[in-house]
Amino acid sequence: MIGAFEKFMTFIQSSYEEDGSGGDQNFLIDKNDLGELYGNCDPVPREESMIGELNKLANDWRELLIGQGNEYLFNMDGFYPFYTSQKCRILFVGREACCMSGKNYIKTVCPCIRDDSFSGWTVNQYPFHRRQFYISYGIMKWCQGMGFPGWEEVPWASDMAKRIFAKKEEGNEGVGGLNSISWAFINLSKISNDTVDYKTDSNRYFPFVSNDVNRGKIREQIEILKPQIIIGANVPELTEILSYGKADQSVPECYYYEGNEKLPPFLNCYHFAAIKNDQQCFYESVKKVFKKHEEALKQHLCRGDKTK
């Protein structure tokens, strides 16, 4: 029986062939993409501005790769619609995209999540995506002053997907309302792993993230996104890129790095596709960190909107 990962790779490859991806500009988000991304709602003006900044960064970044033989593998990422309208701006960070050469991760994945269908497979069937839902839900409720809900109170990821990135629909209190949910997502490497292998492409990933110029671009992208908290999918490299101090390792499934005036707090978890228990190894571990560092986290997550 084909696994979820292999099914997702098949979907990505087929969409790559169907839309002719790999063209020079497909990794950008243009005005024609906004209607699809925002569900025919008016885009948030500041998010349009952020998209412009990310597009410029993407063009500059790809130019740096020309001549290195990797420019055709370049892909870009950023944030899902209404990210800046949430109670808290969460940034999830992964390692590398798979089979996304020439693509924009957000405009490729967003419609699939919203439709709860990756070529017939639901969000519930993809650990990488569903765990972002569960963690986001807990953090958003915490930021609304409700505390982290018990695991049994967390909706299925596929149920949340039906109202993700929503502006105003039946049962939704509006942008950033109690039922609205969104976040930012980036991979550290902008070189797609097209090997159709679940393992990190070490020959490309580690040289990319250790390069000083690329590290500067990663910092620039995070600065554009202005997250209030970062959740990593086993990306210890980020601690060097952003110059974090020593981790609190008291929750072994989720290392905590304290933030400061310039840096948001960073929680480095297991990789979101790891064969681990959703409740204990992801949701409950993040919940434990929030309980232990509640006052420090409030300083970052409850200090108001700094993106205006």
BELQUIWO-V64144 format. One record per residue. N is the residue number from 1. RES is the residue in one small letter. PSI is psi as a letter, one per 20 degrees, with the letter a starting at -180 (999 if undefined). Layout:
BEGIN
N_RES_PSI / N_RES_PSI
END
This chain:
BEGIN
1_m_p / 2_i_p / 3_g_r / 4_a_g / 5_f_g / 6_e_h / 7_k_g / 8_f_g / 9_m_h / 10_t_g / 11_f_g / 12_i_g / 13_q_g / 14_s_h / 15_s_h / 16_y_g / 17_e_h / 18_e_g / 19_d_j / 20_g_k / 21_s_r / 22_g_i / 23_g_r / 24_d_h / 25_q_j / 26_n_i / 27_f_i / 28_l_r / 29_i_o / 30_d_a / 31_k_h / 32_n_h / 33_d_h / 34_l_h / 35_g_g / 36_e_g / 37_l_g / 38_y_j / 39_g_k / 40_n_j / 41_c_r / 42_d_p / 43_p_q / 44_v_p / 45_p_g / 46_r_h / 47_e_h / 48_e_g / 49_s_g / 50_m_h / 51_i_g / 52_g_g / 53_e_g / 54_l_h / 55_n_g / 56_k_g / 57_l_g / 58_a_g / 59_n_g / 60_d_g / 61_w_g / 62_r_h / 63_e_h / 64_l_h / 65_l_i / 66_i_p / 67_g_i / 68_q_i / 69_g_j / 70_n_i / 71_e_h / 72_y_i / 73_l_i / 74_f_p / 75_n_q / 76_m_r / 77_d_a / 78_g_d / 79_f_q / 80_y_q / 81_p_q / 82_f_k / 83_y_g / 84_t_i / 85_s_i / 86_q_r / 87_k_h / 88_c_p / 89_r_o / 90_i_p / 91_l_o / 92_f_p / 93_v_p / 94_g_a / 95_r_f / 96_e_q / 97_a_q / 98_c_p / 99_c_l / 100_m_k / 101_s_p / 102_g_j / 103_k_r / 104_n_p / 105_y_g / 106_i_g / 107_k_i / 108_t_g / 109_v_h / 110_c_g / 111_p_h / 112_c_g / 113_i_g / 114_r_h / 115_d_i / 116_d_l / 117_s_o / 118_f_n / 119_s_l / 120_g_i / 121_w_q / 122_t_r / 123_v_h / 124_n_h / 125_q_i / 126_y_o / 127_p_h / 128_f_g / 129_h_g / 130_r_h / 131_r_h / 132_q_h / 133_f_g / 134_y_g / 135_i_g / 136_s_g / 137_y_g / 138_g_g / 139_i_g / 140_m_g / 141_k_h / 142_w_g / 143_c_h / 144_q_j / 145_g_j / 146_m_i / 147_g_r / 148_f_p / 149_p_q / 150_g_q / 151_w_h / 152_e_i / 153_e_i / 154_v_p / 155_p_q / 156_w_q / 157_a_g / 158_s_h / 159_d_g / 160_m_h / 161_a_h / 162_k_h / 163_r_j / 164_i_q / 165_f_k / 166_a_q / 167_k_f / 168_k_o / 169_e_r / 170_e_p / 171_g_j / 172_n_p / 173_e_j / 174_g_a / 175_v_p / 176_g_j / 177_g_r / 178_l_h / 179_n_j / 180_s_q / 181_i_p / 182_s_r / 183_w_r / 184_a_q / 185_f_p / 186_i_q / 187_n_q / 188_l_g / 189_s_p / 190_k_j / 191_i_o / 192_s_p / 193_n_o / 194_d_k / 195_t_i / 196_v_l / 197_d_p / 198_y_i / 199_k_q / 200_t_p / 201_d_n / 202_s_h / 203_n_h / 204_r_h / 205_y_g / 206_f_g / 207_p_h / 208_f_g / 209_v_i / 210_s_i / 211_n_p / 212_d_h / 213_v_g / 214_n_h / 215_r_h / 216_g_h / 217_k_h / 218_i_g / 219_r_h / 220_e_g / 221_q_g / 222_i_h / 223_e_h / 224_i_g / 225_l_h / 226_k_l / 227_p_q / 228_q_i / 229_i_q / 230_i_p / 231_i_o / 232_g_q / 233_a_m / 234_n_m / 235_v_m / 236_p_h / 237_e_h / 238_l_h / 239_t_h / 240_e_g / 241_i_h / 242_l_j / 243_s_l / 244_y_q / 245_g_b / 246_k_q / 247_a_q / 248_d_o / 249_q_k / 250_s_h / 251_v_n / 252_p_h / 253_e_i / 254_c_n / 255_y_p / 256_y_p / 257_y_p / 258_e_q / 259_g_r / 260_n_a / 261_e_h / 262_k_i / 263_l_p / 264_p_q / 265_p_q / 266_f_p / 267_l_o / 268_n_o / 269_c_a / 270_y_q / 271_h_p / 272_f_i / 273_a_j / 274_a_q / 275_i_n / 276_k_r / 277_n_p / 278_d_g / 279_q_g / 280_q_g / 281_c_i / 282_f_f / 283_y_g / 284_e_h / 285_s_g / 286_v_g / 287_k_g / 288_k_g / 289_v_g / 290_f_h / 291_k_g / 292_k_h / 293_h_k / 294_e_g / 295_e_g / 296_a_g / 297_l_h / 298_k_h / 299_q_h / 300_h_h / 301_l_i / 302_c_k / 303_r_j / 304_g_r / 305_d_p / 306_k_j / 307_t_i / 308_k_999
END
